[in-house]
Amino acid sequence: MPRYDYRCEGCSDVFETTHGVNEAVEECPKCGGRVKRLFHPLGIIFKGSGFYKTDNRSSSGNGGGKPGPEKIEKELEAVKEKGPEKKEMAAKKSEGD
C-alpha cells in the first residue's frame, strides 16, 4: 500500500498514513480539522548512456552517431579493395599448412 503525507489546515500538523489509492483521509487525528494531501516530487535518476545530448553522437554532429552517406561509401570502397587481399592471404595460409 502507498504512503501519503497530510497536513492539517487547523493545527498545521503533518502526518503520514498508509491507505489504498482510492481511499482518502478527511480529518486530522489530533484535532479533527480538515486535511490536505501533500505531494512530493520524485527524484529521477538516469543511469546508463543515451540520456544526454552528448551521448551517442559522432564528431560530425549529425546527431545519433549514424555515419553519413559519404562515410558509408568510403567504408564500402575500403571493404571492396580489401576483399581480394583477404582471399589471397587465406589461400596462402592454407597452402603453408
N, C-alpha and C positions, 0 to 999 in steps of 0.2 A: 504494500500500500504506500502511496506517496505521502510525503510530509509537507505540511503547509504552515506558514507563519501568518499570524493575525495580529493586528493592533487594535486595541480598544479606543474608540473615539472619546469615551468619558474619562477613563483614568490613564490613558496612554500606555497601558501595559502591553507588552509584546509577548506572545506565547506561541508555542509550536504544538501542532496536533497532527495526528495521522488519521486519515479517513479516505474513503473511496472518491473517485473522480467526480461522480455525480452528486456527492453529498457536500454540505457546507456548514460552517459554524456561524450562528447568527448572534450569539450573545457572549459577553466576556464571562469567564468562570469566576472572576474575583468580584466584579461589581454588577454584572448583568447588563452592561451597556452594549450599544451596537459596536460591531467589529467590522473591519475591512481586511481583506486578504492582502498580504504583501507579496509583491513579485520581485524575484531576484534574477538578475541576468546570469545566464550560464556562461562559463568560461569555455571557449572552444580552442582546442589545441590541434593545429595542423601538423601532422607528422609525415615525414617522407618528402619526396620531391614532387614537383609539379604544381605547387600551390602558389608560387611566386612568379612574377613575370620574368625573372632572370633564369628560372629553371627551364630546361629542355629547349633552350634557344641556341641557334647556331650563331657564329660570328657575323654572318651576312645580314642578320636582323630580319629575316623573312618570317619569323615567328614560328614556334613549334618545332624547330630543329629539322625540318624537312629539307632535303637538298633541292636546289633549284634545277631547272631543266638543263642548264649548261653543265652543271656538275655531274648530273646523271649521264649526259652524253660523253663527257670526258672519261668517266669511270667505265662505261661500256666499251669505248675505244681501247682503253688500257687492258681490259679483260680480253678483248679480241686479239690484241697484239701478243699477250702472254699465253694465250691458248695453245698455239702450236709448240711453243717452247716447253711447256709443261709436258706435252705428249712425248716430245723428243727426250726430255730428261727421264721420264718414266720408262721409256723404251731402253735407254742406256743403262739404267739401274737394273732392269730385268735381264739384260744381256750380261751384265757384270756378275750376276749371281750364279 
